[in-house]
Amino acid sequence: MKLRLNVTPVYTVLGIKLLYQLCDAADGKHLIYLNNIPVYYFNIFDEMYKDIIISFNGNPETHLSRKLKSHPEKFTLRPSICGLRSSKLRHRWFYLDKLPVSFLG
């Protein structure tokens, strides 16, 4: 899936790192990160996930976060970059796969 992301440089103790975020951060849309790099895209309103959403029991973000933490590769919903954000914001197009349904089951 082709997505436009905000890319912000962050000045850290270890050097400059890049922070990736959705341009149109709406409810139900999430980037899934591995080592602060987006690897998957999840939209709760996608038809692909309609059968899984029923099992979320209220808060889908909590359920999704719990499932990702239990995965051996430790995926996250939020990047963990600590430092000073630059005011230089760029937009880039990325191709990300949708989060596999097997991650949620």
Secondary structure by P-SEA (a helix, b strand, c coil): cbbbbbbbbbbccccbbbbbbbccccccbbbbbccccccccccccccccccccccccccaaaaaaaaaaacccccccccccccccccbbbbbbbbbccccccccc
